[in-house]
Amino acid sequence: MIFSRKRSDAERQTRDERAVEAPDQGDAAPTLVRGPYDISESHDDVQRLDLGSLHIPAIAEVEVRVQADPQGVIQQVVLVHGDNALQLGVFAAPRSEGIWDEVREEIRQSLLRDGASAQEVAGEYGPELHAQVRTPDGVTNLRFVGVDGPRWMVRGVFQGPVATDPALAGPLVECLDGLVVDRGQEARPVREPLPLRLPAEIADQAGDAAGEARQV
């Protein structure tokens, strides 16, 4: 099924490295100026769509497209704004170090094997991959970004005009910066996708719709 909701309202940079000191707070702890955030450090009152391991901010004009199986387990999350899209994934990582450097190189090698072009570029989240891939509709530009957090990594893939011009990200970057990751305490293999699920009320609606379809 596809669930779609539109809400109304140079070196690798880890979450800690992107913290800055809050002004006039002396020895107070650093204030994190942008996410994604860990669930332990989220303290704002922003409304978010709870998909389990990912909590996505409700940003005006951003459509959240979720592909899930009949049990409500999410296979893919894509945020859409106009001609631009951002595909999101969240993965388990070790406690001691981030994994975006290794994952980024694996993505680059995979793209090259498939005949696509891929170039590493310094971006606002640290090193990114900019790629061109051939599809049935022609050449498509992709921009891969990654953020290492405490025992997790968020990967984002920008598509559309924003893939070549980050200044066009608009509300999509607001969603990325406002993400909250709920890693959980379970031991998981490194790089395993963290579980995503539909909110209970939406999963129930999907189950009811599937039941009615079988009766027709």
TORKOLZA-771166 format. One record per residue (C-alpha): residue number from 1; z, x, y. Coordinates in nm, 3 decimals, padded with zeros to 5 digits. Layout:
BEGIN
REC   nr        w        u        v
REC  NUM        Z        X        Y
...
END
This chain:
BEGIN
REC   nr        w        u        v
REC    1   00.000   00.000   00.000
REC    2  -00.038   00.100   00.364
REC    3   00.243   00.014   00.602
REC    4   00.159   00.043   00.968
REC    5   00.406  -00.003   01.251
REC    6   00.351   00.047   01.623
REC    7   00.675   00.107   01.808
REC    8   00.714  -00.019   02.161
REC    9   00.936   00.152   02.324
REC   10   00.383   03.530   01.862
REC   11   00.711   03.544   01.625
REC   12   00.832   03.256   01.415
REC   13   01.068   03.041   01.612
REC   14   01.345   02.876   01.415
REC   15   01.551   02.584   01.541
REC   16   01.830   02.817   01.656
REC   17   01.588   03.050   01.833
REC   18   01.454   02.759   02.037
REC   19   01.799   02.674   02.171
REC   20   01.890   02.751   02.529
REC   21   02.221   02.772   02.707
REC   22   02.315   02.456   02.887
REC   23   02.366   02.523   03.259
REC   24   02.719   02.560   03.396
REC   25   02.892   02.524   03.061
REC   26   03.037   02.874   03.031
REC   27   03.091   02.959   02.666
REC   28   02.982   02.621   02.537
REC   29   02.750   02.607   02.236
REC   30   02.374   02.621   02.303
REC   31   02.201   02.294   02.380
REC   32   01.893   02.228   02.169
REC   33   01.620   02.133   02.412
REC   34   01.366   02.011   02.157
REC   35   01.349   01.924   01.792
REC   36   01.294   01.864   01.518
REC   37   01.670   01.833   01.479
REC   38   01.896   01.842   01.179
REC   39   02.093   01.523   01.116
REC   40   02.412   01.722   01.181
REC   41   02.310   01.803   01.538
REC   42   02.150   01.475   01.641
REC   43   02.368   01.312   01.905
REC   44   02.136   01.101   02.120
REC   45   02.088   00.725   02.108
REC   46   01.710   00.723   02.064
REC   47   01.583   00.444   01.841
REC   48   01.422   00.591   01.528
REC   49   01.241   00.463   01.220
REC   50   01.450   00.571   00.919
REC   51   01.224   00.695   00.640
REC   52   01.496   00.874   00.448
REC   53   01.454   01.246   00.506
REC   54   01.263   01.186   00.830
REC   55   01.381   00.975   01.122
REC   56   01.089   00.922   01.361
REC   57   01.147   00.834   01.728
REC   58   01.016   00.501   01.853
REC   59   00.764   00.608   02.117
REC   60   00.549   00.361   02.306
REC   61   00.188   00.337   02.188
REC   62   00.244   00.560   01.883
REC   63   00.153   00.388   01.556
REC   64   00.336   00.501   01.242
REC   65   00.111   00.473   00.937
REC   66   00.286   00.510   00.604
REC   67   00.124   00.513   00.262
REC   68   00.368   00.420  -00.013
REC   69   00.359   00.332  -00.381
REC   70   00.476  -00.008  -00.516
REC   71   00.831   00.129  -00.549
REC   72   00.844   00.211  -00.178
REC   73   00.820   00.588  -00.227
REC   74   00.622   00.732   00.064
REC   75   00.327   00.958  -00.012
REC   76   00.204   01.020   00.341
REC   77   00.318   00.973   00.702
REC   78   00.069   00.983   00.990
REC   79   00.140   00.914   01.358
REC   80  -00.155   00.789   01.561
REC   81  -00.209   00.772   01.935
REC   82  -00.560   00.691   02.053
REC   83  -00.806   00.938   01.901
REC   84  -00.530   01.179   01.800
REC   85  -00.317   01.190   01.485
REC   86  -00.024   01.391   01.353
REC   87   00.044   01.409   00.980
REC   88   00.405   01.497   00.895
REC   89   00.566   01.656   00.592
REC   90   00.918   01.785   00.530
REC   91   01.016   02.033   00.258
REC   92   01.323   02.200   00.111
REC   93   01.389   02.559   00.218
REC   94   01.649   02.823   00.131
REC   95   01.967   02.856   00.332
REC   96   01.905   03.220   00.424
REC   97   01.555   03.217   00.573
REC   98   01.261   03.004   00.684
REC   99   00.944   02.954   00.481
REC  100   00.681   02.871   00.745
REC  101   00.545   03.227   00.750
REC  102   00.473   03.216   00.376
REC  103   00.349   02.858   00.376
REC  104   00.119   02.925   00.671
REC  105  -00.042   03.220   00.491
REC  106  -00.091   03.012   00.177
REC  107  -00.258   02.737   00.379
REC  108  -00.485   02.994   00.545
REC  109  -00.589   03.143   00.212
REC  110  -00.654   02.797   00.067
REC  111  -00.872   02.702   00.364
REC  112  -01.071   03.023   00.335
REC  113  -01.129   02.965  -00.037
REC  114  -01.267   02.622   00.046
REC  115  -01.512   02.772   00.294
REC  116  -01.326   02.661   00.606
REC  117  -01.250   02.884   00.902
REC  118  -00.886   02.950   00.988
REC  119  -00.732   03.148   01.272
REC  120  -00.367   03.220   01.349
REC  121  -00.274   03.142   01.709
REC  122   00.051   03.176   01.903
REC  123   00.159   02.824   01.999
REC  124   00.453   02.642   02.150
REC  125   00.625   02.619   01.810
REC  126   00.547   02.979   01.716
REC  127   00.250   03.089   01.502
REC  128   00.006   02.809   01.426
REC  129  -00.313   02.779   01.223
REC  130  -00.629   02.643   01.382
REC  131  -00.895   02.547   01.130
REC  132  -01.236   02.387   01.102
REC  133  -01.312   02.197   00.781
REC  134  -01.624   02.014   00.669
REC  135  -01.590   01.647   00.583
REC  136  -01.845   01.373   00.503
REC  137  -01.829   01.284   00.873
REC  138  -01.897   01.641   00.989
REC  139  -01.681   01.929   01.106
REC  140  -01.317   01.840   01.172
REC  141  -01.067   02.051   01.366
REC  142  -00.709   02.081   01.240
REC  143  -00.401   02.243   01.392
REC  144  -00.111   02.329   01.161
REC  145   00.237   02.380   01.308
REC  146   00.565   02.449   01.132
REC  147   00.931   02.442   01.228
REC  148   01.201   02.602   01.012
REC  149   01.539   02.431   01.016
REC  150   01.863   02.462   00.818
REC  151   01.742   02.438   00.455
REC  152   01.428   02.248   00.555
REC  153   01.084   02.297   00.707
REC  154   00.876   02.041   00.895
REC  155   00.498   02.082   00.881
REC  156   00.272   01.898   01.121
REC  157  -00.107   01.874   01.112
REC  158  -00.273   01.763   01.436
REC  159  -00.616   01.601   01.414
REC  160  -00.858   01.481   01.678
REC  161  -00.907   01.629   02.028
REC  162  -00.543   01.747   02.025
REC  163  -00.630   01.992   01.747
REC  164  -00.814   02.209   01.998
REC  165  -00.629   02.111   02.316
REC  166  -00.250   02.086   02.269
REC  167  -00.217   01.949   02.622
REC  168  -00.354   01.618   02.488
REC  169  -00.062   01.569   02.247
REC  170   00.122   01.335   02.482
REC  171   00.348   01.093   02.290
REC  172   00.276   01.266   01.959
REC  173   00.460   01.578   02.067
REC  174   00.746   01.358   02.184
REC  175   00.770   01.226   01.830
REC  176   00.762   01.575   01.682
REC  177   01.022   01.705   01.928
REC  178   01.247   01.406   01.859
REC  179   01.230   01.413   01.479
REC  180   01.558   01.416   01.291
REC  181   01.567   01.562   00.938
REC  182   01.824   01.439   00.686
REC  183   01.810   01.715   00.424
REC  184   02.091   01.579   00.208
REC  185   02.323   01.799   00.004
REC  186   02.133   01.798  -00.324
REC  187   02.005   02.127  -00.463
REC  188   01.626   02.125  -00.452
REC  189   01.356   02.377  -00.539
REC  190   01.219   02.562  -00.238
REC  191   00.911   02.385  -00.092
REC  192   00.977   02.063  -00.278
REC  193   00.891   01.766  -00.053
REC  194   01.205   01.592   00.063
REC  195   01.220   01.227  -00.044
REC  196   01.077   00.968   00.192
REC  197   01.116   00.594   00.150
REC  198   01.039   00.272   00.331
REC  199   01.326   00.101   00.511
REC  200   01.488  -00.155   00.279
REC  201   01.364  -00.461   00.467
REC  202   01.006  -00.335   00.469
REC  203   01.017  -00.237   00.101
REC  204   01.141  -00.588   00.019
REC  205   00.855  -00.743   00.216
REC  206   00.604  -00.520   00.038
REC  207   00.750  -00.616  -00.301
REC  208   00.728  -00.986  -00.217
REC  209   00.367  -00.948  -00.103
REC  210   00.275  -00.763  -00.422
REC  211   00.437  -01.037  -00.631
REC  212   00.247  -01.309  -00.451
REC  213  -00.079  -01.117  -00.499
REC  214  -00.021  -01.097  -00.875
REC  215   00.030  -01.472  -00.890
REC  216  -00.299  -01.553  -00.721
END
